[in-house]
Amino acid sequence: MDIRQELAVINRTGKYVVGFRQSKIAALNKRARLLILARNCPETIKVEAEMVSNVSGVPLLKTELSAEDLGLALRKPFSTACIAVLDPGSSSIMEAVGESEVE
C-alpha cells in the first residue's frame, strides 16, 4: 500500500486533522479512527502518541515518510509530524492497521 496515495484519497474524500495537539484531542474524544506519525517526528511526540493510542484505543501507524512528505501528500504548504484520520473516505488506509470498515 502506498501511504502517499492513500493520504491523497483521504484529502479528497475523507476528513482529517493535522498537528499533534489536534490529533491528540481527536483521539481522546474518540473522533479519530487512526493516528499517523512521520518517521522524523520528535521523540516526545512518539512517546505521547503511543500513550494516547493505548488509552483511546485508536490505532497508531508509524510511516517511513518524513514530516515534509506527510504535509505534501495532503497538499499542505507545511510539514506535519502527526495526522489524525477522522473519516478515511474511500481510502483503504484502515486495512494497513488491520481494522475492518464495518461499524
C-alpha positions in Angstrom: 0.0 0.0 0.0 1.3 3.4 -1.0 0.7 5.7 2.0 1.1 8.9 -0.1 -1.6 7.7 -2.5 -3.9 6.8 0.4 -3.4 10.2 2.0 -4.3 11.9 -1.3 -7.5 9.9 -1.4 -8.3 10.9 2.2 -7.6 14.5 1.3 -10.2 14.3 -1.4 -12.9 12.1 0.1 -12.3 11.9 3.9 -11.7 14.1 6.9 -8.5 14.5 9.0 -6.8 16.9 11.3 -3.1 17.8 11.2 -0.7 18.5 14.1 -0.2 16.6 17.3 -2.3 18.8 19.6 -5.4 18.5 17.4 -4.8 14.8 16.7 -4.4 14.1 20.4 -7.7 15.9 21.2 -9.5 14.0 18.4 -8.1 10.6 19.6 -9.0 11.2 23.2 -12.5 12.3 22.2 -12.9 9.1 20.2 -13.3 11.1 16.9 -10.1 9.8 15.3 -10.0 6.4 13.6 -6.2 6.4 13.0 -3.1 8.3 14.1 -0.3 8.6 11.6 3.2 9.6 12.6 6.1 10.7 10.5 9.4 8.9 10.8 11.2 12.1 11.9 8.8 13.3 14.5 10.3 14.3 17.9 10.7 11.5 20.4 8.4 13.2 22.9 5.6 13.2 20.3 6.2 9.5 19.6 6.0 8.5 23.3 2.9 10.7 23.9 1.2 9.4 20.7 1.8 5.8 21.8 0.2 6.6 25.2 -2.8 8.3 23.6 -3.2 5.4 21.3 -3.2 2.9 24.2 -5.6 5.0 26.3 -8.0 5.8 23.5 -7.8 2.5 21.5 -7.1 4.4 18.3 -4.5 2.5 16.1 -1.1 4.2 15.5 0.6 3.9 12.1 4.3 4.9 12.0 5.3 5.6 8.5 8.6 5.9 6.7 7.5 9.3 5.3 9.1 12.4 6.7 7.0 15.3 8.2 7.6 17.2 5.0 6.3 14.3 2.9 3.2 13.9 5.0 2.4 17.6 4.5 3.0 17.4 0.8 0.9 14.2 0.5 -2.1 16.2 1.9 -1.3 19.2 -0.3 -0.4 21.4 2.6 2.3 24.1 2.4 3.9 22.9 5.7 5.2 19.8 7.3 3.3 17.8 10.0 4.6 15.2 12.3 1.2 13.8 13.2 -2.2 13.3 11.4 -5.4 12.0 12.8 -7.8 10.4 10.3 -11.4 11.2 11.3 -13.0 9.6 8.2 -11.0 7.6 5.7 -13.4 8.3 2.9 -12.9 5.9 0.1 -9.3 5.2 1.1 -8.2 1.8 2.2 -5.7 3.0 4.8 -7.6 1.3 7.6 -6.5 -2.1 6.1 -2.9 -1.1 6.9 -3.7 -1.4 10.6 -6.0 -4.4 10.2 -9.2 -2.6 11.1 -12.3 -3.5 9.1 -14.6 -0.9 7.7 -17.7 -2.5 9.3 -19.3 -0.3 12.0 
